Amino acid sequence: MNKTLIAGGIVAVAIVVSMAYGAQMNPGGNEEKRADSEIWNFRFSGPEFHDIASHQFAPISLDKNVPYKFEFVPMGDSPERLRITVGGDGHGVRVFSEEFILERELVDTGISKYYTWDYSGDKYFEISDLQCKNQNMCNYDLMVQRYGNLKGSVSISLIAIDRSI
């Protein structure tokens, strides 16, 4: 037999075996099961934001009795502090207000060292019946105030958390 034909057969068998093994180890594919849904997202980046510390976004419709979470994608040059306030539904109701502090954490793998960045603070809130009366959804203003290093970029997302998971 031809040596090329034998080598090609061995390679084909190896590919089929590795695919079967991979399918057995990860039957669902690469899909991550996540039912949370993004309500709002904004990225502060670029010279148009360098001199503006306060940003108001409105209206943002939020359901009551649904847990929400803020998520951040910061870097080392991101603003040192963020204050996020959700409220102002026309009745002066404030449903969330928190100041987040940028913190770094050293990760030492034994082979290398690097920093990760995240904002500390209470990232969770929920709209109560008292804050959203006689309806299931209310409109609110979302205010982001940035302090320190306004030239740094950061992405902020508001996520509705699915309790059924």
C-alpha positions in Angstrom: 0.0 0.0 0.0 1.0 3.6 -0.5 2.6 5.2 2.6 0.7 8.4 2.0 -2.6 6.6 2.0 -1.8 4.9 5.3 -0.7 8.1 6.9 -3.9 9.9 5.7 -6.0 7.1 7.1 -4.3 7.4 10.5 -4.9 11.1 10.5 -8.5 10.7 9.6 -9.1 8.2 12.4 -7.4 10.5 14.9 -9.6 13.4 13.9 -12.8 11.3 14.2 -11.7 9.9 17.6 -10.9 13.4 18.9 -14.2 14.8 17.6 -16.1 12.0 19.3 -14.2 12.5 22.5 -14.9 16.3 22.4 -18.6 15.7 21.8 -18.8 13.4 24.8 -17.0 15.8 27.1 -19.0 18.9 26.0 -22.4 17.6 24.7 -24.0 21.1 24.7 -21.3 22.6 22.5 -19.8 26.0 23.5 -23.1 27.6 24.4 -23.2 29.1 27.8 -26.5 28.8 29.6 -27.4 32.4 30.6 -30.9 33.7 30.7 -29.9 37.1 32.2 -30.7 39.9 29.8 -29.0 43.2 29.3 -31.3 46.2 29.9 -28.8 49.0 29.3 -25.1 49.4 28.3 -22.9 52.3 27.7 -19.1 52.7 27.1 -17.4 55.9 28.2 -14.4 56.1 25.9 -12.9 58.8 23.8 -12.2 62.5 23.9 -15.8 63.5 23.8 -16.1 62.3 27.4 -12.9 63.7 28.8 -14.3 66.8 30.4 -17.9 65.7 31.2 -18.2 64.0 34.6 -22.0 63.5 34.8 -24.1 61.7 32.3 -27.9 61.1 32.5 -29.7 58.4 30.5 -33.5 58.4 30.3 -36.0 56.8 30.2 -35.0 53.3 31.2 -37.9 51.0 31.8 -37.5 48.6 34.7 -39.8 45.9 36.0 -40.7 45.7 39.6 -39.8 42.6 41.7 -37.0 41.7 39.3 -33.4 41.7 40.6 -30.9 43.9 38.6 -27.1 44.0 38.7 -24.6 46.5 37.4 -21.6 45.0 35.6 -18.4 46.8 34.7 -15.5 46.4 32.3 -12.8 48.6 33.7 -9.1 49.0 33.0 -6.2 50.4 35.0 -6.9 53.9 33.6 -10.7 53.9 34.3 -12.3 56.5 36.5 -11.3 56.0 40.2 -14.9 56.3 41.4 -18.3 56.0 39.9 -21.6 57.0 41.5 -24.7 55.5 39.8 -28.2 56.6 40.7 -31.4 55.2 39.4 -34.6 57.2 40.1 -36.5 60.2 39.1 -39.7 58.6 37.9 -41.5 61.9 38.1 -42.3 61.4 41.8 -38.8 61.9 43.1 -38.4 58.2 43.9 -34.8 57.0 44.1 -34.5 53.2 43.8 -30.7 52.8 43.8 -27.7 54.9 44.6 -24.2 53.6 45.1 -20.6 54.8 44.9 -18.2 52.3 43.3 -14.4 52.4 43.9 -12.0 51.0 41.3 -9.8 48.4 42.9 -7.0 46.3 41.5 -6.0 42.8 42.5 -2.7 41.2 41.9 -2.9 37.7 40.3 0.2 35.6 40.8 0.0 32.4 38.7 3.5 31.3 39.7 4.6 31.8 36.1 3.5 35.4 35.7 2.0 38.3 37.6 -0.7 40.7 36.4 -3.5 42.9 37.7 -7.2 42.6 37.3 -9.6 45.6 37.9 -13.1 45.8 39.2 -15.4 48.3 41.0 -16.3 47.5 44.6 -19.7 48.3 45.9 -23.2 46.9 46.1 -24.1 46.1 42.4 -27.6 44.6 43.1 -31.0 46.2 43.5 -34.7 45.5 43.0 -37.7 47.7 42.3 -40.3 47.3 45.1 -44.1 47.7 45.0 -43.6 51.0 46.8 -41.2 52.4 44.2 -43.4 51.4 41.3 -47.0 51.6 42.2 -50.0 50.3 40.3 -48.0 49.0 37.4 -45.5 46.3 36.6 -42.9 48.5 34.9 -41.8 52.1 35.6 -39.5 54.5 33.7 -36.5 55.9 35.5 -33.5 58.1 34.9 -30.0 56.6 35.3 -27.3 59.0 36.3 -23.6 58.1 36.1 -21.1 60.5 37.8 -17.4 59.8 37.2 -14.6 61.0 39.5 -10.9 61.0 38.9 -9.2 60.1 35.5 -12.1 61.1 33.2 -9.9 60.2 30.2 -10.0 56.5 31.1 -12.6 54.2 29.6 -15.1 52.0 31.3 -18.1 50.0 30.1 -21.2 49.7 32.3 -24.1 47.3 31.9 -27.4 46.9 33.7 -28.5 43.3 33.7 -31.9 41.8 34.7 -31.1 38.6 36.6 -33.3 35.6 35.7 -34.2 33.8 39.0 -35.3 30.6 37.2 -31.7 29.4 36.7 
